[in-house]
Amino acid sequence: MFSKPGSGTRVGEKLTELPLSLRSDPNEPGLESAPFVLAHSSGGDQSVFDNGLPLAATDWVRDGELQHLLTSRHSAGLTGLPVAPAIDNLILSGGEDRSLEEMVASTERGLLLTCLWYIREVDPATLLLTGLTRDGVYLVENGEVAGEVNNFRFNESPVDLLGRATEAGRTEKTLPREWSDWFTRAAMPALRVPDFNMSSVSQGV
């Protein structure tokens, strides 16, 4: 997804026209995490040989532009990128100071999604994911929630979603439902995304 055809990476490219920034910071107030690497095993995105490596605030995306990719010392050496290990929180900011209720009030017609879960990777080359909606999908008409509708299966790339997003609201602490057993430190805004790809109706509740 973030490699260029032939060679190189997409670091420095614009991913979204919105001035959004995705960052991690072990000292983020209320979302503090370990200030050093804790790798229980080695894999494609971490190495036990990095255990104890100090962590600092990292901008993954800044003002819509890709800044860093996840790297261990080994993968940084192979790619020439800066060392940027995973940090146990994520904060997406840069949206307007608008609440979800205010964003709903300015919506002519759309779906309000409250939760995505059972998310699985379909195509790593495009970061295409599939998953289900859960815990409430609501029809919004003329600025009001008109009623509840069925759940759906979706197929989307989060990178494509950022590129298509037309509005982001106020950043607030939230719980990643899919990863709630181990990743619990996140702050995100509501996003307005046209043409979210619902591939089929789901019987999930």
Residue pairs with C-beta under 8 A, 6 or more apart in sequence:
1 124
1 125
1 126
1 127
1 157
1 159
2 9
2 10
2 11
2 66
2 69
3 9
3 10
4 10
9 69
9 79
9 81
10 66
11 66
11 67
11 68
11 69
11 81
12 65
12 66
12 67
13 65
13 66
14 64
14 65
14 66
15 61
15 64
15 65
15 66
15 159
15 162
15 163
16 61
16 64
16 162
16 163
16 165
17 64
17 163
18 64
18 94
18 95
18 162
18 165
18 166
18 167
18 168
19 63
19 64
19 94
20 61
20 63
20 64
20 92
20 93
20 94
20 95
20 162
20 165
20 168
21 59
21 61
21 62
21 63
21 92
21 93
21 94
22 59
22 60
22 61
22 90
22 91
22 92
23 57
23 58
23 59
23 60
23 61
23 62
23 90
23 91
23 93
24 57
24 58
24 60
24 86
24 87
24 88
24 89
24 90
24 91
25 31
25 56
25 57
25 58
25 87
25 89
25 91
26 32
26 33
26 34
26 35
26 55
26 56
26 57
26 87
26 88
26 89
27 35
27 57
28 57
28 89
28 91
28 185
28 187
30 173
31 89
31 91
31 173
31 185
31 186
31 187
32 89
32 185
33 87
33 88
33 89
33 185
34 55
34 88
35 54
35 55
36 51
36 52
36 53
36 54
36 55
37 46
37 50
37 51
37 52
37 53
37 55
37 85
38 51
39 46
39 47
39 48
39 50
39 51
40 48
41 48
42 48
42 49
45 70
45 72
45 86
46 72
46 85
46 86
47 72
47 73
47 74
49 72
49 73
49 74
50 72
50 73
50 85
53 73
53 83
53 85
55 85
55 87
58 68
58 84
58 87
59 67
59 68
60 66
60 67
60 68
60 69
61 67
61 162
63 94
64 94
68 81
68 82
68 84
69 79
69 81
69 84
70 84
70 85
70 86
71 79
71 81
71 82
71 83
71 84
71 85
72 83
72 85
73 83
75 81
76 82
76 83
76 84
88 183
88 185
89 185
89 186
90 185
90 186
90 187
90 188
91 171
91 186
91 187
91 188
92 168
92 171
92 187
92 188
92 189
93 171
93 187
93 189
94 168
95 167
95 168
95 169
95 170
95 171
95 189
95 191
96 167
96 168
96 169
96 170
97 170
98 167
98 169
98 170
99 169
99 170
100 169
100 190
102 169
103 167
103 169
103 190
103 192
104 112
104 140
104 143
104 144
104 145
105 143
105 144
106 143
107 140
107 143
107 192
108 141
108 142
108 143
109 139
109 140
109 141
109 142
110 140
110 192
111 137
111 138
111 139
111 140
111 149
111 196
111 198
112 136
112 137
112 138
112 139
112 140
112 145
113 133
113 137
113 196
114 133
114 134
114 135
114 136
114 137
114 138
115 133
115 134
115 135
115 136
115 177
116 131
116 132
116 133
116 134
116 154
116 177
116 178
117 131
117 132
117 133
117 134
117 177
117 178
118 131
118 132
118 134
118 178
118 204
119 129
119 130
119 131
119 178
120 129
120 130
120 131
121 127
121 128
121 129
122 128
122 129
122 130
122 155
126 157
126 160
127 157
127 158
127 159
128 155
128 156
128 157
129 155
129 156
129 157
129 158
130 153
130 154
130 155
130 199
131 153
131 154
131 178
132 151
132 152
132 153
132 154
132 202
132 204
133 151
133 152
133 154
133 202
133 204
134 151
134 177
134 204
134 205
135 177
136 148
137 148
137 149
137 150
137 151
137 152
138 145
138 146
138 147
138 148
138 149
139 145
139 146
139 147
139 148
139 149
140 146
150 201
150 202
151 201
151 202
151 203
151 204
151 205
152 198
152 199
152 200
152 201
152 202
153 198
153 199
153 200
153 201
153 202
154 196
154 197
154 198
154 199
155 197
155 199
156 196
156 197
161 191
161 193
161 196
164 193
164 194
164 195
165 191
165 192
165 193
166 192
166 193
166 194
167 191
167 192
168 189
168 190
168 191
168 192
169 189
169 190
169 191
170 189
170 190
171 187
171 188
171 189
172 187
172 188
172 189
173 186
173 187
174 186
174 187
174 188
175 184
175 186
176 183
176 184
176 186
